[in-house]
Amino acid sequence: MREIKFRVWNVNNLEPRYWDLSFLYYEEFDGKEPIFEQFTGLKDVNGKDIYEGDIVVKKLIKNNRPYTVGSFNPFIVEWGVCGFNLSFMKTHTCEVIGNIHENPELVK
C-alpha cells in the first residue's frame, strides 16, 4: 500500500508544505482554501517524490541508466479516470523538473 501524503500550497504566498493526513490544519492558511496535491506513491529518477501538479519529463532506461531520447515534452502529473497519468513508468522513468505553481513556463 502506498503512503498517503500531500503537498499543500498556501494560496497567499505559494509556499509548499508536506503533510500526511494527521497534520492538515486550515488555520495555517489564513482561512483561505489551500491547494492540495496528492503523492503518487512514485519517485523520479533522482529519488524525488512525485506529486500531482509536478512537471515531469520521460526518461528511458538502458543498461540501468536513465537517458532522454529525442525531446520528450514535459507534462503535468494529473489524476485521471483510472489514477495518475504515469502508466509509462512500467517501461520508462521520469524526472521532476518543476511544478505548475513555481514553473508554469515549462509546459507552455
C-alpha positions in Angstrom: 0.0 0.0 0.0 1.4 3.4 -0.9 2.0 6.2 1.6 -0.9 8.8 1.8 0.6 12.2 2.0 0.0 15.6 0.4 1.9 18.7 -0.8 -0.2 21.7 0.3 0.2 25.1 -1.2 -0.6 28.3 0.6 -2.6 30.4 -1.9 -1.2 33.7 -0.4 2.5 33.1 -1.0 2.7 29.8 -2.9 4.9 28.1 -0.4 4.5 24.3 -0.3 4.3 22.2 2.9 4.4 18.5 3.0 2.0 16.7 5.3 0.4 13.3 5.9 -3.3 13.0 6.8 -2.7 13.7 10.5 -1.5 17.3 10.1 -3.9 19.1 7.9 -5.0 22.3 9.6 -6.7 25.1 7.7 -5.8 27.7 10.3 -2.3 27.8 9.0 -3.6 29.2 5.7 -5.3 32.3 7.0 -8.8 31.0 6.3 -8.1 30.7 2.5 -8.7 27.4 0.7 -5.3 25.7 0.3 -4.3 23.8 -2.8 -3.9 20.0 -2.0 -1.8 17.8 -4.3 -1.6 14.1 -3.5 1.6 12.0 -3.5 1.5 9.5 -6.4 3.4 6.8 -4.5 6.2 7.0 -7.1 9.7 8.6 -7.1 11.6 10.1 -10.1 15.0 9.0 -11.4 16.6 11.1 -8.6 14.6 9.6 -5.8 12.3 12.7 -5.5 8.6 12.1 -4.6 6.2 12.7 -7.5 3.1 14.8 -6.6 0.1 15.9 -8.6 1.0 19.2 -10.3 4.6 18.2 -10.8 6.1 18.7 -14.3 8.0 15.7 -15.4 9.9 14.6 -18.5 10.1 10.9 -19.5 13.4 9.1 -19.5 14.2 5.7 -21.0 16.3 3.2 -19.1 19.1 1.4 -20.9 21.8 -0.6 -19.1 20.3 0.5 -15.8 20.9 4.2 -16.7 18.2 6.8 -17.5 18.6 8.9 -20.6 16.4 11.2 -22.7 15.7 10.2 -26.3 14.9 13.0 -28.6 12.9 15.6 -27.0 10.2 14.2 -24.7 7.8 17.0 -24.0 7.4 17.9 -20.3 3.9 17.2 -19.0 1.9 17.8 -15.8 1.1 14.9 -13.4 -2.7 14.7 -13.1 -5.3 12.5 -11.6 -7.4 10.8 -14.4 -10.2 8.3 -14.6 -8.0 5.4 -13.7 -5.5 7.1 -11.4 -2.4 9.2 -12.1 -1.3 9.6 -15.7 2.0 7.8 -15.1 1.3 4.4 -16.7 4.5 4.8 -18.8 6.5 4.2 -15.5 6.3 0.4 -16.3 8.8 0.9 -19.2 10.3 4.3 -18.5 11.2 6.5 -15.6 10.9 10.3 -15.3 12.5 13.3 -13.8 10.6 16.0 -11.9 11.8 19.3 -13.5 9.3 21.7 -11.6 5.7 22.2 -10.8 2.8 24.1 -12.1 2.9 26.7 -9.3 6.6 27.7 -9.4 7.5 26.8 -13.0 4.4 27.2 -15.3 6.6 28.3 -18.2 7.9 24.7 -18.5 4.7 23.5 -20.1 3.9 26.4 -22.5 
